Amino acid sequence: MTWYDFLKDFQTALVGLIGFGGVIIAQFVNGWLSRSRDDALLASEQASIRKALLAELRVLKAAFETEFEPPDPTGQNFTLVPRMYRKVSVGLMDQIGKLNETEAEEVFRALATIDEYDRSLALISSDANEQHFSIPDRAASAFLMKRENLVNQLKPAIDVLSANAKATK
């Protein structure tokens, strides 16, 4: 039996094996392309989430640092402290899990600190409404300590998001 006879007798089987092998190779290639596409999509979503959260945290940090003058501890006055509301991060809460573990932890810690800041100012204020807190001068040191703590809690989240935003450019 020659090669020609062998190929002639088993041509259907050989074509079937070659075709089936092609299908298997195509499935592997499609799987690889699909994973590559999913990885690129996730990286794009992470970059968008990172930049949005970074922008909001930077704006809030700047507002907490410079939005108002601290109370005068020697006077009998009060200072109006504007309420700061999270806007961007509220809509991204279900997306934060797409960030890496360190980023997500720092962001959640920063957001929880912002939320707690609002509640803690309500405890030391003499009056509060939807726009501001009235901080009496007798509570100036507590207010300044809470504000400094908040700003310090925002820094790690901003740092980790900034570092990873630069790394993904």
Summary of the structure (lengths in Angstrom):
residues: 169
radius of gyration: 29.5
end to end distance: 63.5
largest distance: 111.5
contacts: 449
relative contact order: 0.14
helix: 74%
strand: 7%
